[in-house]
């Protein structure tokens, strides 16, 4: 990997952790994960650590809302913010290509997201391991943290694309929030409405395609497949879709690659 990419990544890493809200978010992750892992079974009249499948399912529901939002907030001003401050033009005066800058920014910020996710949600793994340590526990949390980081990477790459598409930070923030609302809430609600209103006319292939088109559903599917669980709503038929987890990982990586490629294309054609 180019040293210039690593230099940019290191700069983004330092700048990111200067924002105290990132540290606060990591602590919030930890508190929520601790609560879900320890008190999640209270509704069933039990106390102590929740079962592994119940904890992971609860964490997935939490992560699918929080991780995309944090990723979008982390990266929405990656370019437009520097352009408004005048530092983007200064950066391009150095002997660095636009591709190196795109990759460096993404690498630095996804590293922050990965650490926050691992530390924050890792608390739940520690709590569960005190009750019953097992290889299954480690594997389940490794899958969860890795897939959550990939999900964050998708929305981080989207936020970089948004940041280069607009000329003002306020517009970038508004567009980022719309993307979050669409993929995390509106998409599945619309899909569920179609299934209910048409009494399930969608074929298995059409449902499968619709689910795979949304990175948040792909994230859910990865964890449900690993736990051999059945979801709710549009994910209720997951056991019948015959999905391969490696293909699902590939889809998340493809989302990241496409968004970064479009970011580079926009950057090349953008007047600074």
C-alpha positions as CSV (number, residue, x, y, z in Angstrom):
1,X,0.0,0.0,0.0
2,X,1.3,3.5,-0.9
3,X,2.9,5.4,1.9
4,X,0.9,8.5,0.8
5,X,-2.4,6.6,1.3
6,X,-1.3,5.6,4.9
7,X,-0.2,9.2,5.6
8,X,-3.7,10.5,4.6
9,X,-5.3,7.7,6.6
10,X,-3.2,8.6,9.7
11,X,-4.3,12.2,9.4
12,X,-8.0,11.2,9.2
13,X,-7.5,8.9,12.2
14,X,-6.1,11.7,14.3
15,X,-8.7,14.2,13.2
16,X,-11.5,11.8,13.8
17,X,-10.6,11.0,17.4
18,X,-10.3,14.7,18.1
19,X,-14.1,14.8,17.9
20,X,-15.2,13.8,21.3
21,X,-18.6,12.7,20.0
22,X,-16.8,9.6,18.5
23,X,-15.6,8.6,22.0
24,X,-19.1,9.3,23.3
25,X,-20.6,7.1,20.6
26,X,-18.2,4.2,21.5
27,X,-19.3,4.5,25.2
28,X,-22.9,4.5,24.1
29,X,-22.3,1.4,22.0
30,X,-20.8,-0.3,25.1
31,X,-23.7,0.8,27.4
32,X,-26.3,-0.4,25.0
33,X,-24.5,-3.7,24.3
34,X,-24.1,-4.3,28.0
35,X,-27.8,-3.6,28.6
36,X,-28.9,-5.9,25.8
37,X,-26.6,-8.7,26.8
38,X,-27.4,-8.6,30.5
39,X,-31.0,-7.4,30.7
40,X,-32.3,-8.6,27.3
41,X,-34.0,-11.7,28.9
42,X,-35.9,-9.7,31.6
43,X,-38.9,-9.6,29.4
44,X,-39.0,-13.4,29.5
45,X,-38.9,-13.4,33.3
46,X,-35.2,-14.3,33.5
47,X,-32.2,-12.5,34.9
48,X,-28.5,-12.5,34.0
49,X,-26.9,-12.8,30.6
50,X,-29.2,-13.4,27.7
51,X,-28.8,-16.4,25.4
52,X,-26.3,-15.9,22.5
53,X,-28.9,-15.9,19.7
54,X,-31.1,-13.4,21.5
55,X,-28.2,-11.1,22.2
56,X,-26.9,-11.1,18.7
57,X,-30.4,-10.6,17.2
58,X,-30.9,-7.6,19.5
59,X,-27.4,-6.2,18.7
60,X,-28.1,-6.6,15.0
61,X,-31.4,-4.6,15.3
62,X,-29.4,-1.9,17.2
63,X,-26.5,-1.8,14.8
64,X,-28.6,-1.6,11.7
65,X,-29.9,1.7,12.8
66,X,-26.9,3.2,14.6
67,X,-23.9,2.1,12.5
68,X,-25.1,3.6,9.2
69,X,-26.0,6.9,10.9
70,X,-22.6,7.1,12.6
71,X,-20.8,6.3,9.3
72,X,-22.8,9.0,7.4
73,X,-22.1,11.6,10.1
74,X,-18.4,10.6,10.2
75,X,-17.9,11.1,6.4
76,X,-20.5,13.5,5.1
77,X,-18.1,16.5,5.3
78,X,-14.9,14.6,4.3
79,X,-14.6,16.7,1.1
80,X,-17.1,19.5,1.2
81,X,-16.0,20.5,4.7
82,X,-12.4,20.7,3.6
83,X,-13.4,22.6,0.4
84,X,-15.3,25.2,2.5
85,X,-12.3,25.5,4.8
86,X,-9.9,25.8,1.8
87,X,-7.7,22.8,2.9
88,X,-8.8,20.6,0.1
89,X,-7.1,22.8,-2.5
90,X,-4.0,22.8,-0.2
91,X,-4.0,19.0,-0.1
92,X,-4.1,18.7,-3.8
93,X,-1.0,21.0,-4.1
94,X,1.0,18.1,-2.6
95,X,2.3,15.3,-4.8
96,X,-0.7,13.0,-4.2
97,X,-3.2,11.6,-6.6
98,X,-6.9,11.9,-6.2
99,X,-7.2,8.2,-5.9
100,X,-4.7,8.1,-3.1
101,X,-6.6,10.8,-1.3
102,X,-9.9,9.0,-1.7
103,X,-8.5,5.7,-0.4
104,X,-6.6,7.4,2.4
105,X,-9.6,9.2,3.7
106,X,-11.8,6.1,3.5
107,X,-9.1,3.9,5.2
108,X,-8.6,6.3,8.1
109,X,-12.3,6.8,8.8
110,X,-13.3,3.1,8.5
111,X,-10.5,2.3,10.9
112,X,-12.2,4.6,13.4
113,X,-15.5,3.0,12.8
114,X,-14.0,-0.5,13.2
115,X,-12.4,0.4,16.5
116,X,-15.6,2.0,17.9
117,X,-17.6,-1.1,16.8
118,X,-15.2,-3.6,18.2
119,X,-14.7,-1.9,21.5
120,X,-18.3,-0.8,22.0
121,X,-20.1,-4.1,21.1
122,X,-17.2,-6.2,22.4
123,X,-18.5,-5.4,25.9
124,X,-21.5,-7.7,25.2
125,X,-19.1,-10.6,24.3
126,X,-17.1,-10.1,27.5
127,X,-20.4,-10.2,29.6
128,X,-21.6,-13.4,27.9
129,X,-18.2,-15.0,28.1
130,X,-18.3,-14.6,31.9
131,X,-21.3,-16.8,31.9
132,X,-20.4,-19.4,29.3
133,X,-17.3,-19.0,27.2
134,X,-17.3,-20.9,23.9
135,X,-15.9,-20.9,20.4
136,X,-19.5,-20.4,19.1
137,X,-19.6,-17.1,21.1
138,X,-16.3,-15.9,19.7
139,X,-17.4,-16.8,16.1
140,X,-20.8,-15.2,16.4
141,X,-19.3,-11.9,17.7
142,X,-16.5,-12.0,15.1
143,X,-19.1,-12.3,12.3
144,X,-21.2,-9.6,13.9
145,X,-18.4,-7.1,14.3
146,X,-16.9,-7.8,10.9
147,X,-20.2,-7.5,9.1
148,X,-21.1,-4.4,11.1
149,X,-17.8,-2.8,10.0
150,X,-18.5,-3.7,6.4
151,X,-22.0,-2.2,6.8
152,X,-20.5,1.0,8.2
153,X,-18.0,1.0,5.3
154,X,-20.8,0.9,2.8
155,X,-22.5,4.0,4.3
156,X,-19.1,5.7,4.9
157,X,-18.4,5.3,1.1
158,X,-21.9,6.6,0.4
159,X,-21.2,9.7,2.6
160,X,-17.9,10.4,0.7
161,X,-19.9,10.3,-2.5
162,X,-22.4,12.7,-1.1
163,X,-19.7,15.0,0.1
164,X,-18.3,15.4,-3.4
165,X,-21.8,15.7,-4.9
166,X,-22.7,19.0,-3.2
167,X,-21.1,22.3,-2.5
168,X,-22.4,23.0,1.0
169,X,-22.1,21.0,4.3
170,X,-25.7,21.6,5.1
171,X,-26.9,20.0,1.9
172,X,-24.5,17.1,2.5
173,X,-25.9,16.6,6.0
174,X,-29.5,16.6,4.7
175,X,-28.7,14.2,1.9
176,X,-26.9,11.9,4.3
177,X,-29.8,11.8,6.7
178,X,-32.2,11.0,3.8
179,X,-29.9,8.1,2.7
180,X,-30.0,6.8,6.3
181,X,-33.8,7.1,6.5
182,X,-34.3,5.4,3.2
183,X,-32.1,2.3,3.7
184,X,-32.8,1.7,7.4
185,X,-36.5,2.5,7.6
186,X,-38.3,3.4,4.5
187,X,-37.0,0.5,2.2
188,X,-38.1,-2.4,4.4
189,X,-41.3,-0.6,5.3
190,X,-42.1,-0.3,1.7
191,X,-41.2,-3.9,0.9
192,X,-43.4,-5.1,3.8
193,X,-46.2,-2.9,2.6
194,X,-46.0,-4.5,-0.9
195,X,-46.0,-8.0,0.5
196,X,-49.0,-7.3,2.7
197,X,-51.1,-5.3,0.2
198,X,-50.5,-7.9,-2.6
199,X,-50.9,-10.9,-0.3
200,X,-47.4,-12.1,-1.0
201,X,-47.5,-12.2,-4.8
202,X,-43.8,-11.6,-5.0
203,X,-41.9,-14.7,-6.0
204,X,-39.0,-16.0,-4.0
205,X,-36.6,-14.7,-6.6
206,X,-38.1,-11.2,-6.5
207,X,-38.0,-11.1,-2.7
208,X,-34.4,-12.3,-2.7
209,X,-33.4,-9.6,-5.2
210,X,-35.2,-6.9,-3.2
211,X,-33.5,-7.9,0.0
212,X,-30.0,-8.1,-1.6
213,X,-30.4,-4.6,-3.0
214,X,-30.4,-3.1,0.5
215,X,-27.0,-3.3,2.4
216,X,-28.8,-3.2,5.8
217,X,-30.8,-6.3,4.9
218,X,-27.6,-8.0,3.6
219,X,-26.1,-7.3,7.1
220,X,-29.1,-8.8,8.8
221,X,-29.0,-11.9,6.6
222,X,-25.4,-12.5,7.3
223,X,-26.0,-12.7,11.0
224,X,-29.3,-14.6,10.7
225,X,-27.6,-17.2,8.5
226,X,-24.7,-17.6,11.0
227,X,-27.1,-18.1,13.9
228,X,-29.4,-20.3,11.8
229,X,-32.2,-18.0,12.9
230,X,-35.4,-16.7,11.3
231,X,-36.0,-12.9,11.2
232,X,-39.2,-10.9,11.1
233,X,-41.0,-8.9,8.4
234,X,-39.4,-9.3,5.0
235,X,-36.7,-11.4,6.5
236,X,-39.1,-14.1,7.7
237,X,-38.4,-16.3,4.6
238,X,-34.6,-16.1,5.0
239,X,-34.4,-19.9,5.6
240,X,-35.9,-20.5,2.2
241,X,-33.7,-18.2,0.2
242,X,-30.6,-20.5,0.1
243,X,-28.2,-17.7,0.5
244,X,-24.4,-18.1,0.8
245,X,-22.8,-15.9,3.4
246,X,-19.7,-15.4,1.3
247,X,-21.9,-13.9,-1.5
248,X,-23.4,-11.6,1.1
249,X,-20.0,-10.4,2.2
250,X,-19.1,-9.9,-1.4
251,X,-22.2,-7.7,-1.9
252,X,-21.2,-5.4,0.9
253,X,-17.6,-5.2,-0.4
254,X,-19.0,-4.5,-3.9
255,X,-21.2,-1.6,-2.5
256,X,-18.0,-0.1,-1.0
257,X,-16.0,-0.6,-4.2
258,X,-18.7,1.0,-6.5
259,X,-19.2,4.0,-4.2
260,X,-15.5,4.6,-3.9
261,X,-15.1,4.3,-7.7
262,X,-17.9,6.8,-8.2
263,X,-16.3,9.1,-5.6
264,X,-13.0,9.0,-7.5
265,X,-14.8,9.7,-10.8
266,X,-16.6,12.7,-9.3
267,X,-13.4,13.9,-7.7
268,X,-11.6,13.8,-11.1
269,X,-14.3,15.9,-12.7
270,X,-14.8,18.3,-9.8
271,X,-13.6,21.9,-9.9
272,X,-11.9,22.8,-6.7
